Amino acid sequence: KDLNIAKEFVPSQVIVKFKSGTSAAKVQETLSVLGALKSYQFKSTQALLITIPDAITPTDVIAIATALNEVESVDYAVPNGILKVSAVPNDPEYANQDDLKNRGQRGGTPGVDIRAEAAWNITQGSHDVVVGVIDTGIDYTHPDLVPNLWTNSGEIGIDVYGYDKSTNGVDDDNNGYVDDIHGYDFVNNDNDPMDDHGHGTHVAGTIGASGNNGIGMTGVAWRVQLAALKFIGADGGGTEADAIKAIEYASHMNIPITNNSWGGSGYNQALKDAIEASSKKGFRFVAAAGNNAVDNDTIFYFPANYEVDNIISVAAVDNKDAKPDFSNWCARKVHIAETGVDI
């Protein structure tokens, strides 16, 4: 199995999936030999995130994963890789959104846009649609985003003791997360997915900043629900294990669309499995093709390159409809390109 030893991953952690029918005793015996502890079990596949305190160096972690892959009862074992945001250039004033309507206002080619005005003549979006922003969180106090924040209906109202469900410290909807009113922070394992990086808020605004409200900018959808699923921290990095948790959360909460503007070079079967589980529920997984200036048919970029039916891989073009230097591309693995320069 390809363990992608060149990629970055978390010290002392491995994701391992045992074959169906493996007894609990056999699992524990295998982990005990390695001095490993169970840290988390993924709901969609029953794979385990394990911690091996003595596996400190990359060499140690690779050795553990390699050894586990030789065990007859193990389906696969992979290091817990580190994923990073795709650094999208942005215009902080959002004064000229030529991605929505290109009149040549920034030296671009008129008409190179998404025909937003024609679309808005049909619909400006709907609060019946929920998009999970799997990223660095969302600034849920931003005045242009507040009207379009997703609210977990299972965590609102008053409980039997007269307390507000959103702050009562109880998992009222029994989804495994306490007071997850607008989403969840899988980095810090709490219910506060506030963005301390900026990327997730930028992405959320591009998708669904409240439109026609007289302030800020407009998103592609004037009305939508944005769920904040934070797995990337202030340093711009997040783990594959936390990405899986965010994907599983979206699937469990029946969030039908997720935006995933992040990735890396290493294949991880556990991450692919989580996306496949969401695909089986009919959900869409929109992924950045990457900003590494490489051909994705030659140098793989994940999760965009996983062969899963629900993935839509998106590359960037500029306001002249040309590929910018930073964007990944390819003939087969990239499905669509969209304006992605100075957004």
HELIX and SHEET records of a PDB file:
HELIX    1   1 ALA A   24  LEU A   34  1                                  11    
HELIX    2   2 PRO A   58  ASN A   69  1                                  12    
HELIX    3   3 ALA A  116  TRP A  120  1                                   5    
HELIX    4   4 VAL A  146  ASN A  148  5                                   3    
HELIX    5   5 SER A  153  GLU A  155  5                                   3    
HELIX    6   6 HIS A  199  GLY A  208  1                                  10    
HELIX    7   7 GLU A  240  HIS A  252  1                                  13    
HELIX    8   8 GLN A  269  LYS A  280  1                                  12    
SHEET    1   A 5 LEU A  37  GLN A  41  0                                        
SHEET    2   A 5 LEU A  48  THR A  51 -1                                        
SHEET    3   A 5 PHE A   9  PHE A  18 -1                                        
SHEET    4   A 5 VAL A  74  VAL A  85 -1                                        
SHEET    5   A 5 GLY A 237  THR A 239 -1                                        
SHEET    1   B 5 LEU A  37  GLN A  41  0                                        
SHEET    2   B 5 LEU A  48  THR A  51 -1                                        
SHEET    3   B 5 PHE A   9  PHE A  18 -1                                        
SHEET    4   B 5 VAL A  74  VAL A  85 -1                                        
SHEET    5   B 5 TRP A 262  GLY A 263 -1                                        
SHEET    1   C 7 GLY A 183  ASP A 185  0                                        
SHEET    2   C 7 ARG A 223  LYS A 230  1                                        
SHEET    3   C 7 GLY A 125  ASP A 135  1                                        
SHEET    4   C 7 ILE A 257  ASN A 260  1                                        
SHEET    5   C 7 ARG A 284  ALA A 288  1                                        
SHEET    6   C 7 ILE A 311  VAL A 317  1                                        
SHEET    7   C 7 ILE A 336  THR A 339  1                                        
END                                                                             
